[in-house]
Amino acid sequence: MDLIYLAIPLASLAGAIIAGFFGKAIGRSGAHMVTIAGVSTSFILSLMAFNHLVFEGGDIYNQTVYTWMVSDGLRFEVGFLIDQLTVMMICVVTGVSLMVHIYTIGYMHDDPGYQRFFSYISLFTFSMLMLVMSNNFFQLFFGWEAVGLVSYLLIGFWYKRETAIYANLKAFLVNRVGDFGFILGIAAVVMYAGSLDYNDVFAAAPQIASQTIDLGLGEWSAITVICILLFVGAMGKSAQFPLHVWLPDSMEGPTPISALIHAATMVTAGIFMVARMSPLFEFSETALAVVMITGAITALFMGLIGIVQNDIKRVVAYSTLSQLGYMTVALGVSAYSAGVFHLMTHAFFKALLFLAAGSVIIAMHHEQDMRKMGGLRKYMPITWITSLIGSLALIGFPGFSGFFSKDSIILAVEESSLPGADIVHMVVLGGVFITAFYTFRMYFMVFHGKERMDQHTREHLHETSWVVTVPLIVLAFFSAVIGWLTIEPILFGNYFEGSIVVKESHNVLALVKENYHGQWAMIEHGIFSMPFVLAILGVAAAWYMYLKNPAIAVTAKQKFSFLHKMLDKKYWIDELYVKIFSDGSRVLGKGFWKAGDVMIIDGLVINGSAKIVGWFAGIVRQMQTGMLYHYAFAMILGLVGLLYLFANPAG
């Protein structure tokens, strides 16, 4: 199995290298063939690893592959940890990535950067695989930074667009803030555990929990500081408030990469990392409360912004932010299994919704404004029905994948005894209505109602090609059934035993299991529960305001103009960051330039030195009169002075 595990990431890397360095030689078809072959190999091998570990009962694999460096006893290694959490993640990453690769053939068909794009998305897959397969913090950080680098390249793929360059720079800088906290957390791990290996660090967790650290503001629990610092990294990667601002702007990249970032790779890295670090987080209720509250804020306030968006991709983007908030809330209440379960189901239906949005954009000649769409159902039946499945999964309609994972999170929060859990429970309940409203607002505006496109677009409307629709159908199938297939082992079984650690006092999912065991029990509860009622109310409100009586939406916008503006401006957080950090940096830089460059360096050091030399030269110049008797007098004075010194040597 060693070679199989090694080949999983390397197959994708090989495709990326060939397409990237030899793209011109192999051509466009060669580029997509070699990268799809690489990702397909990774996917098949991932399924083999899943089968070996889960169905055949194989042992967990935890081995070092390569030692890069040993410094003062600290080992920097490349190694793989293949357990239940890992095999689930690699199957999701490679499976969704494969669908995105196939879809890209149709979406990027006429793009001049075709080979480069395939190289990037294959490299993105490799980076995420290295992250989730790591068995130590060194390799984790490598994968962490690699996905950040490739996301920068992909968001700014259309580098001639000013908005794309702004978006990728924004993503890069915001993630540097999160990564600063993350690397401090890793440094603290090394300081207290003396190792980068997961097993060593987790074994030292009880000892670390008994120690404190002085931060200048009193003594803090060392484990709390470590967990919060690591979570700051997750806030950047998984776009949690207040480091969420980069994710909506990532829509400037091509739609396939939007699907890959939002569904299976970068934004799920933070969720995965916190779940992997459960042996540490379980020792700090303070850190868990921070995680829970941060997720609740993100879930509610980012979902509200989705209500006023008119760009089809941005609606789905804000949906991702909100759903990541739900996953983070689950991590905060120690329902790690439910959070990772939602990560898995979300990967399928969110990739589906993004790729369906891309299908619509292709048909609409790259128009993304939903106000210029409508009535597409009869022109694009496959995109319509798959979008409906994805929308039902997103709102948590009973029986669809999102229902099982989202309801398990809501039930887990209800059982939590963490401070603030009651308020968070109300927040996640309210989020159900908001999710249903903005999701079906988008669905009704795009596929139903009056046709609002121009005549030329209407005449050329048709379903997209098979390379686009086949991935939609596959993803729609899994969006409908993956919850049914996996809820039993993940939530009601012991699938994550040995991968995720939960203290008995924090085990809220055990209480959920006692009340609802199995799919049908969950559905029976779901149909008569508050989340289902709120979801139906959200769908009904969207139908009434955007199909039945569209005038009421206009009236509501006018009546609540300030609220609409606040949501449209995203609470002015971007403007605040520009004022504080961007403009503040310029003011600070200007101050340093005037005080440092102009006054000290130019004025004092350089020009000051020149002025002193000039002043002294001006004095000396007065002695150069050109009169012979002046020079003779100076020589006589010098001679007298020398004679005096020789005559009085003790002088």
Residue pairs with C-beta under 8 A, 6 or more apart in sequence:
1 49
1 52
1 58
1 61
1 82
2 61
2 63
4 45
4 48
4 49
5 49
5 61
5 80
5 82
5 133
6 65
6 80
7 41
7 42
7 45
8 42
8 45
8 46
8 49
8 90
8 94
8 129
8 133
9 42
9 126
9 129
9 130
9 133
10 126
11 38
11 39
11 41
11 42
11 45
12 35
12 38
12 39
12 42
12 94
12 97
12 122
12 123
12 125
12 126
12 129
13 38
13 122
13 123
13 126
14 34
14 38
15 34
15 35
15 36
15 37
15 38
15 39
15 118
15 119
15 122
16 35
16 38
16 119
16 120
16 122
16 123
16 126
17 119
18 26
18 34
18 35
19 26
19 30
19 31
19 32
19 34
19 35
19 115
19 116
19 118
19 119
19 122
20 115
20 116
20 119
20 120
20 123
23 30
23 31
23 115
23 116
23 118
23 119
24 115
26 34
26 115
27 115
28 114
28 115
31 114
31 115
31 118
31 119
32 101
32 104
32 105
32 114
32 118
35 101
35 118
35 119
35 121
35 122
36 98
36 101
36 102
38 122
39 94
39 97
39 98
39 101
39 122
39 125
40 98
42 90
42 94
42 97
42 125
42 129
43 91
43 94
43 95
43 97
43 98
46 87
46 90
46 91
46 93
46 94
46 95
47 91
49 82
49 87
49 90
50 87
50 88
50 90
50 91
52 58
53 60
53 82
53 83
53 84
53 87
54 84
54 87
54 495
60 81
60 82
60 83
60 498
61 80
61 81
61 82
61 83
62 79
62 80
62 81
62 82
62 83
62 135
62 199
63 79
63 80
63 135
64 77
64 78
64 79
64 135
65 77
65 78
65 79
65 80
66 77
66 78
66 79
67 75
67 76
67 77
67 78
68 76
68 77
68 78
68 138
69 75
69 76
70 76
73 194
74 190
74 194
74 195
74 196
75 195
75 196
75 197
76 138
76 196
77 136
77 138
77 139
77 196
77 197
78 138
78 139
79 134
79 135
79 136
79 139
79 197
80 133
80 134
80 135
81 133
81 134
81 135
81 198
82 133
83 498
83 499
84 495
84 496
84 497
84 498
84 499
85 272
85 275
85 276
85 340
85 496
85 499
85 500
86 132
86 133
86 499
88 340
88 344
89 132
89 268
89 272
90 129
90 132
90 133
92 264
92 343
92 344
92 347
92 348
93 125
93 128
93 129
93 132
93 264
93 265
94 125
94 129
95 264
96 259
96 260
96 263
96 264
96 347
96 348
96 351
96 475
97 121
97 124
97 125
97 260
97 264
97 265
99 351
99 355
99 471
99 474
99 475
100 121
100 256
100 257
100 259
100 260
100 264
100 351
100 355
100 471
101 118
101 121
101 122
102 467
102 470
102 471
103 256
103 259
103 355
103 358
103 467
103 468
103 471
103 472
104 117
104 118
104 121
104 254
104 256
105 467
106 362
106 464
106 465
106 467
106 468
107 254
107 255
107 256
107 358
107 362
107 468
108 114
108 117
108 254
108 256
111 117
111 254
113 157
116 157
117 154
117 157
117 254
117 256
117 257
120 150
120 153
120 154
120 157
120 257
121 154
121 256
121 257
121 260
123 146
123 150
124 147
124 150
124 151
124 154
124 257
124 260
124 265
124 266
125 260
125 265
126 146
127 143
127 146
127 147
127 149
127 150
127 265
128 143
128 147
128 264
128 265
128 266
128 269
129 143
130 139
130 142
130 143
130 146
131 139
131 140
131 142
131 143
131 144
131 146
131 147
131 269
131 272
132 143
132 269
132 272
134 140
134 142
134 143
135 197
135 198
135 199
136 196
136 197
136 198
137 186
137 189
137 190
137 196
137 198
137 201
138 196
140 273
141 182
141 183
141 186
143 269
144 179
144 182
144 233
144 237
144 269
144 273
145 179
147 237
147 265
147 266
147 269
148 172
148 175
148 179
148 237
148 266
151 168
151 171
151 175
151 250
151 261
151 266
152 168
152 171
152 172
153 168
154 168
154 253
154 254
154 257
154 260
154 261
155 164
155 167
155 168
155 171
155 249
155 250
155 252
155 253
155 257
155 261
156 164
156 165
156 167
156 168
156 169
156 252
156 253
157 164
157 253
157 254
157 257
158 164
158 252
158 253
158 254
159 165
161 252
163 252
164 252
164 253
166 249
166 252
167 246
167 249
167 250
167 251
167 252
167 253
168 252
168 253
170 245
170 246
170 249
171 246
171 247
171 249
171 250
174 236
174 243
174 245
174 246
175 236
175 237
175 243
175 246
176 236
177 232
177 236
177 243
178 232
178 233
178 234
178 235
178 236
178 237
178 243
179 233
179 236
180 232
181 228
181 229
181 230
181 231
181 232
181 233
181 235
181 236
182 229
182 230
182 232
182 233
182 234
182 236
183 233
184 229
185 226
185 227
185 228
185 229
185 230
185 232
185 233
186 196
186 230
188 213
188 222
188 225
188 226
188 229
189 196
189 201
189 226
190 196
192 204
192 207
192 208
192 211
192 222
192 226
193 200
193 201
193 204
193 208
194 200
194 204
195 201
195 204
198 276
201 280
202 279
202 280
202 501
205 223
205 279
205 280
205 282
205 283
206 283
208 222
208 223
208 226
208 280
208 283
209 221
209 222
209 223
209 283
209 284
211 221
211 222
211 223
212 219
212 220
212 221
212 222
213 219
213 220
213 221
213 222
213 225
214 220
215 225
221 284
221 286
223 280
223 283
223 284
223 287
224 284
224 286
224 287
226 280
227 277
227 280
227 281
227 284
227 287
228 286
228 287
228 290
230 273
230 274
230 277
230 280
231 274
231 287
231 290
231 291
231 294
232 243
233 270
233 273
234 240
234 269
234 270
234 271
234 273
234 274
234 328
235 241
235 242
235 243
235 270
235 294
236 243
236 270
237 266
237 267
237 269
237 270
237 273
238 267
238 268
238 269
238 270
238 271
238 324
238 327
238 328
239 246
239 247
239 267
239 298
239 320
239 321
239 324
240 270
240 294
240 295
240 298
240 324
240 325
240 328
241 294
241 297
241 298
241 301
241 302
241 325
242 573
244 298
244 302
244 321
245 570
245 573
245 574
245 577
247 262
247 267
247 317
247 320
247 321
248 314
248 317
248 318
248 321
248 570
250 258
250 261
250 262
250 317
251 258
251 311
251 313
251 314
251 317
253 261
255 313
255 354
255 355
255 357
255 358
255 361
256 355
256 358
258 313
258 316
258 317
258 354
258 358
259 350
259 351
259 354
259 355
259 358
260 351
261 267
262 316
262 317
262 320
262 350
262 351
262 354
263 346
263 347
263 348
263 350
263 351
263 354
264 347
264 351
267 320
267 324
268 343
268 347
271 324
271 327
271 328
271 331
271 339
271 340
271 343
272 340
272 343
274 281
274 291
274 328
274 331
274 336
274 339
275 331
275 336
275 339
275 340
275 500
276 499
278 334
278 336
278 500
278 501
278 502
279 501
281 287
281 288
281 291
281 331
281 334
282 288
282 334
282 501
282 502
282 503
282 506
285 418
288 331
288 332
288 333
288 334
288 418
288 506
289 332
289 418
289 419
289 420
290 332
291 328
291 331
291 332
292 328
292 329
292 331
292 332
292 333
292 413
292 416
292 418
292 420
292 421
292 424
293 332
293 420
293 424
294 328
294 332
295 324
295 325
295 326
295 327
295 328
295 329
295 330
295 331
295 332
295 424
296 325
296 329
296 423
296 424
296 427
296 428
297 325
298 321
298 322
298 324
298 325
298 328
299 322
299 323
299 325
299 326
299 328
299 329
299 427
299 428
299 431
300 322
300 325
300 427
300 430
300 431
300 434
301 571
302 318
302 321
302 322
302 325
303 318
303 319
303 321
303 322
303 325
303 431
303 434
303 435
303 438
304 434
304 567
305 318
305 567
305 570
305 571
306 314
306 315
306 318
306 319
306 322
306 434
306 438
307 434
307 437
307 438
307 441
307 567
308 564
308 567
308 568
309 315
309 318
309 438
310 369
310 370
310 371
311 368
311 369
311 370
312 357
312 360
312 361
312 368
312 369
312 370
312 373
312 442
312 446
313 354
313 357
313 361
313 368
315 370
315 438
315 439
315 441
315 442
316 350
316 353
316 354
316 357
316 442
318 438
319 350
319 353
319 394
319 435
319 438
319 439
320 350
322 431
322 434
322 435
323 342
323 346
323 350
323 394
323 435
325 431
326 342
326 406
326 409
326 428
326 431
327 339
327 340
327 342
327 343
327 346
327 409
328 339
329 339
329 409
329 413
329 424
329 428
330 336
330 338
330 339
330 342
330 409
330 412
330 413
331 339
332 418
332 424
333 412
333 413
333 415
333 416
333 418
333 421
333 424
333 506
333 508
334 416
334 502
334 503
334 506
334 507
334 508
335 408
335 409
335 412
335 413
335 416
335 508
335 509
336 496
336 500
336 502
337 490
337 491
337 495
337 496
337 500
337 509
338 405
338 408
338 409
338 412
338 491
338 509
339 409
340 490
340 496
340 500
341 404
341 405
341 408
341 486
341 487
341 490
341 491
342 402
342 405
342 406
342 408
342 409
344 405
344 482
344 486
345 393
345 401
345 402
345 404
345 405
345 479
345 482
345 483
346 402
346 405
348 393
348 401
348 475
348 478
348 479
348 482
349 389
349 390
349 393
349 394
349 400
349 401
349 402
349 475
349 479
350 390
350 394
351 475
352 386
352 387
352 389
352 390
352 393
352 472
352 475
352 476
352 479
353 387
353 390
353 391
353 394
355 468
355 471
355 472
355 475
356 383
356 386
356 387
356 390
356 472
358 468
359 380
359 383
359 464
359 468
359 469
359 472
360 373
360 376
360 380
360 383
360 446
361 367
361 368
362 464
362 468
363 376
363 379
363 380
363 383
363 461
363 462
363 463
363 464
364 372
364 373
364 453
364 457
364 461
365 457
365 460
367 373
367 453
367 457
370 442
370 445
370 446
371 445
371 452
372 452
372 453
372 454
373 445
373 446
373 452
373 453
374 445
374 446
374 447
374 448
374 449
374 450
374 451
374 452
374 453
375 447
375 448
375 449
375 450
375 451
376 383
376 384
376 446
376 447
376 461
377 384
377 447
377 448
379 461
379 462
379 463
380 447
380 461
380 462
380 463
380 464
381 463
382 463
382 469
382 472
382 473
383 463
383 464
383 469
383 472
384 447
385 476
386 469
386 472
386 473
386 475
386 476
387 443
387 446
387 447
388 443
388 447
389 400
389 476
389 479
389 480
390 475
390 476
390 479
391 439
391 440
391 442
391 443
392 400
392 402
393 400
393 401
393 402
393 403
393 479
393 480
394 402
394 435
394 439
395 402
395 432
395 435
395 436
395 439
395 440
395 535
395 538
395 539
396 402
396 403
396 406
396 407
396 432
396 435
396 526
396 531
396 532
396 535
397 403
397 532
397 535
398 523
398 526
398 527
398 532
399 480
399 484
399 523
400 479
400 480
400 483
401 478
401 479
401 480
401 481
401 482
401 483
401 484
402 479
402 483
403 483
403 522
403 523
403 526
404 483
404 484
404 487
404 491
404 519
404 522
405 483
406 432
406 531
407 522
407 525
407 526
407 529
407 531
408 487
408 491
408 509
408 512
408 522
409 428
410 425
410 428
410 429
410 432
410 531
411 512
411 515
411 516
412 508
412 509
412 512
413 421
413 424
413 425
413 428
413 508
414 425
415 508
415 511
415 512
416 424
416 425
416 508
429 530
429 531
429 534
430 534
432 531
432 534
432 535
432 538
433 534
433 535
433 537
433 538
434 538
435 535
435 538
436 534
436 535
436 536
436 537
436 538
436 539
436 542
437 538
437 539
437 541
437 542
438 542
439 538
439 542
440 538
440 539
440 542
440 543
441 542
441 545
441 546
443 542
444 542
444 543
444 546
444 547
445 546
448 547
449 546
449 547
449 550
451 458
453 461
463 469
483 519
484 519
487 519
487 522
488 518
488 519
489 495
490 496
491 509
491 512
491 513
492 513
492 517
492 518
502 509
515 525
516 522
516 525
526 532
544 552
545 552
545 553
545 556
546 553
557 564
566 572
569 575
623 634
645 651
